[in-house]
Amino acid sequence: MGHVHIIRDFASPQEGFSRTVRIYTPDAYDHEPHRRFPVLYMQDGQNVFAHPESSIYDTWCANTALEHMVSEGRLEPWLIVAVDSTSNRLSEYSPWDEPRSHVQARGGPYTRFVVETLKPYIDSTYRTRQGPEWTAVMGSSLGGLISLYLGWKHPELFGRIGGLSPSVMWGWNRMFSEWSAHTRRWSRIYLDAGLHETIDPVGYTMYYGEATRDFFHHLKSLGYADHELFLVLEPGGLHHEKDWQRRLPLAMRWLLG
């Protein structure tokens, strides 16, 4: 089994406070001291790992899912860096304001934290493989939106992007107008949602299946090829950690393979 290391006071100078960061190192990291490893960055870190200090609710069990696929020879081992969200999650995962919900964007400072502080720390502290082919970012809901934003804004860093039930309708579908061209970088983008998944947490109904399908076709229209894009619309899929946990092995297999 790998290890989950927790840093509870990781400074984010871009945001003006400290965060909790959870870092999973696979078995091979200890047993193969000359090997370098690709890195997956994940949002909502408290919900990512099967670990006694994770959320009291259902988690994605990303460490056990990855270990299972590594043991079967389906994937090579990856480091996973999971950043906890805070009580201000809606704002910190918002690249732009959402006037319908009165949410003010704080996604810019969060993005700079990941790019300017967190990633350099990980690359200098751990034996990582660098470059977009070996660096992934993933999240769900607004965590999926900010993951897409990170990959679009910094394609030189994040080549593998996973959006599970991503909130691409946020800010009047702003992601569609912002992502207006192929990045012309190495890309692999995984998108999924429940086919009829909807929620209304902030004053308007968010249609995740419809919006995720539309964003997939939007990226196709920009020239992203079949080997760069993958879409899953799961019948009966809901907006919940259990559903993301269930789809995570497929997401990892395609995105990280």
Backbone hydrogen bonds, N-H to C=O, Kabsch-Sander energy under -0.5 kcal/mol:
donor,donor_aa,acceptor,acceptor_aa,energy
3,H,25,T,-2.5
5,H,3,H,-0.6
5,H,23,I,-3.1
7,I,5,H,-0.5
7,I,21,V,-3.1
8,R,6,I,-0.6
10,F,19,R,-2.6
11,A,9,D,-0.7
12,S,17,F,-2.4
15,E,12,S,-1.2
16,G,12,S,-1.9
17,F,12,S,-1.3
19,R,10,F,-3.1
21,V,7,I,-2.7
21,V,19,R,-0.5
22,R,82,A,-3.2
23,I,5,H,-3.2
24,Y,22,R,-0.5
24,Y,80,I,-3.3
25,T,3,H,-2.6
25,T,23,I,-0.5
29,Y,26,P,-1.4
30,D,26,P,-0.7
30,D,27,D,-1.1
31,H,27,D,-1.7
32,E,28,A,-2.2
35,R,32,E,-1.9
37,F,127,R,-2.4
39,V,134,W,-2.2
40,L,79,L,-2.6
41,Y,39,V,-0.5
41,Y,136,A,-2.9
42,M,81,V,-2.9
43,Q,138,M,-1.7
45,G,83,V,-2.7
47,N,44,D,-2.7
48,V,45,G,-1.4
49,F,45,G,-0.6
51,H,49,F,-1.1
54,S,51,H,-2.1
55,S,46,Q,-3.3
60,W,47,N,-2.9
62,A,48,V,-2.9
65,A,61,C,-2.4
66,L,62,A,-2.3
67,E,63,N,-2.5
68,H,64,T,-2.2
69,M,65,A,-1.9
70,V,66,L,-2.5
71,S,67,E,-2.5
72,E,68,H,-1.3
73,G,70,V,-1.3
74,R,69,M,-2.7
75,L,69,M,-1.0
79,L,38,P,-2.7
80,I,24,Y,-1.8
81,V,40,L,-3.0
82,A,22,R,-3.5
82,A,80,I,-0.6
83,V,42,M,-2.4
83,V,81,V,-0.5
84,D,20,T,-2.7
84,D,82,A,-0.5
89,R,86,T,-1.2
91,S,88,N,-0.6
92,E,88,N,-2.3
93,Y,89,R,-1.8
94,S,91,S,-1.7
98,E,103,V,-2.4
101,S,98,E,-1.3
102,H,98,E,-0.6
103,V,98,E,-1.9
104,Q,102,H,-0.5
106,R,91,S,-2.8
106,R,94,S,-0.6
107,G,94,S,-2.6
110,Y,106,R,-1.5
111,T,107,G,-2.6
112,R,108,G,-2.3
113,F,109,P,-2.2
114,V,110,Y,-2.3
115,V,111,T,-2.4
116,E,112,R,-3.4
117,T,112,R,-0.6
117,T,113,F,-1.9
118,L,113,F,-2.8
119,K,114,V,-2.6
121,Y,117,T,-1.7
122,I,118,L,-2.6
123,D,119,K,-2.7
124,S,120,P,-1.7
125,T,121,Y,-1.7
126,Y,122,I,-2.7
128,T,126,Y,-1.6
129,R,37,F,-2.6
130,Q,128,T,-0.5
134,W,131,G,-1.6
135,T,132,P,-1.0
136,A,39,V,-2.9
137,V,160,R,-2.3
138,M,41,Y,-2.4
139,G,162,G,-1.7
141,S,164,L,-2.0
143,G,140,S,-2.2
144,G,141,S,-0.6
145,L,141,S,-1.7
146,I,142,L,-2.6
147,S,143,G,-1.3
148,L,144,G,-2.2
149,Y,145,L,-2.5
150,L,146,I,-2.3
151,G,147,S,-2.2
152,W,148,L,-2.5
153,K,149,Y,-3.2
154,H,150,L,-2.2
157,L,154,H,-1.8
158,F,154,H,-2.4
159,G,132,P,-1.2
159,G,135,T,-1.2
159,G,157,L,-0.7
160,R,135,T,-1.7
161,I,159,G,-0.6
161,I,188,R,-2.7
162,G,137,V,-2.9
163,G,161,I,-0.5
163,G,190,Y,-2.9
164,L,139,G,-2.5
164,L,162,G,-0.6
165,S,163,G,-0.6
165,S,192,D,-2.8
167,S,141,S,-1.7
168,V,166,P,-2.0
170,W,167,S,-1.6
172,W,169,M,-0.6
173,N,169,M,-1.9
174,R,170,W,-1.4
175,M,168,V,-0.5
176,F,173,N,-1.2
177,S,173,N,-1.0
178,E,174,R,-2.6
179,W,175,M,-2.3
180,S,178,E,-1.8
182,H,222,L,-0.6
188,R,159,G,-2.2
189,I,228,E,-3.2
190,Y,161,I,-2.9
191,L,230,F,-2.8
192,D,163,G,-1.8
193,A,232,V,-1.7
195,L,234,E,-2.3
197,E,194,G,-1.5
199,I,206,M,-1.4
206,M,199,I,-3.2
207,Y,205,T,-0.6
208,Y,197,E,-1.8
208,Y,206,M,-1.0
209,G,197,E,-1.0
211,A,207,Y,-2.2
212,T,208,Y,-2.6
213,R,209,G,-2.2
214,D,210,E,-2.3
215,F,211,A,-2.3
216,F,212,T,-2.2
217,H,213,R,-2.1
218,H,214,D,-1.9
219,L,215,F,-2.5
220,K,216,F,-2.2
221,S,217,H,-2.1
222,L,218,H,-0.9
222,L,219,L,-0.6
223,G,220,K,-1.6
224,Y,219,L,-1.9
228,E,225,A,-1.7
229,L,225,A,-0.9
229,L,226,D,-0.6
230,F,189,I,-1.8
232,V,191,L,-1.9
234,E,193,A,-2.5
234,E,232,V,-0.6
237,G,234,E,-2.2
240,H,238,L,-1.4
243,D,240,H,-0.7
244,W,240,H,-1.9
245,Q,241,E,-3.0
246,R,242,K,-1.9
247,R,243,D,-1.8
248,L,244,W,-1.4
251,A,247,R,-2.4
252,M,248,L,-3.3
253,R,249,P,-2.5
254,W,250,L,-2.3
255,L,251,A,-2.9
256,L,252,M,-2.6
257,G,253,R,-0.7
